[in-house]
Amino acid sequence: MFLVVTYKPQLFLPISSEKLLSMVSVAFYTGIIIYFVQKIAYIAINYFGANETLLGFLGNVVICLLIINMVYDILVAYGVDAKSLKAISAVLAVMVATASKKTIKNILAGVFIAAEDVIHPFDFIVIKKYAGIVVETNLFYTMIEDGDENRKKIESCKFTNFNNASFNPSTIFLDAKVSAQIPMKEIDEIVNNVLSDPETKYPQFTEKPQFLGIEKFKDGKMFLRFMGRCKGKDRKKAIVSLTMQLHKNFIEKDKNIFLQHVEY
């Protein structure tokens, strides 16, 4: 007669109610802290204009640290030796740091670029032999696209010497086409209203808009030319602000106006 003994390996140690409660509490409180971190980041970005790329990265770092701390506390509560966990963590940290020197360098460069706020979508960048419009940017790289729609990914650490043409001064010439039958007295009155209080109406302009006079007459219309200067990155907003004021003031006087602009 043979005695058969069956052994079933236990994959998990038995968990007491106190351990289970401790593990659940750690996870619960970590979840609450993560929620508040995300909310604070959202408020800072949407209501106080904080840098989204930089704050998003810092928020993710905080959340990762919270999760790592949660896993550590849960394993300790489960019964894993804390000294062993610390030793394993130290070895892993050294391995990651050694293998990721370039990545860390890249992230630090990306953090610096984001903090200085020197690159934005649609900026025109010239770096080494590449030039193009910024179509994507993050902490790791910036993607630019040239006139032939070729894209080049440039790592953040490569931005040691570059030119962002969007910060260069830009001169705007804007033409407003109106009926040649409008008396010049009315034109002068409307133009004066358009150009009044430039600090409030045209904050994007570094040199307030000016009326240069009548550019030309054609097909019963006269072309009124305006000029102003702004930073390249603000040129679209500057054109829109001046265009809206011209349209508003001419329409209020029941005068039709056709607007077109040329940028230099």
Buried (B, 14 or more C-beta within 10 A) or exposed (E): EEEEEEEEEEEEEEBEEEBEEBBEEBBEEBEEBBEEBBEBBEEBBEEEEBBEBBBBBBBBEBBEEBBEEBBBBBBBBBEBEEEEBEEEEEEEEEEEEEEEEEEEEBBEBBBBBBEEEBBEEEBBBEBEEBBBBBEEBBBBBBBBBEEEEEEBEBBBBBBEEBEBBBBEEBEBBBBBBBEEEBEEEEBEEBBEBBBEEBEEBBEBBEBEBBBEEBBEEEEEBBBBBBBBBBBBBBBEBBBEBBBEBBBEBBEEEEBEBEBEBEEE
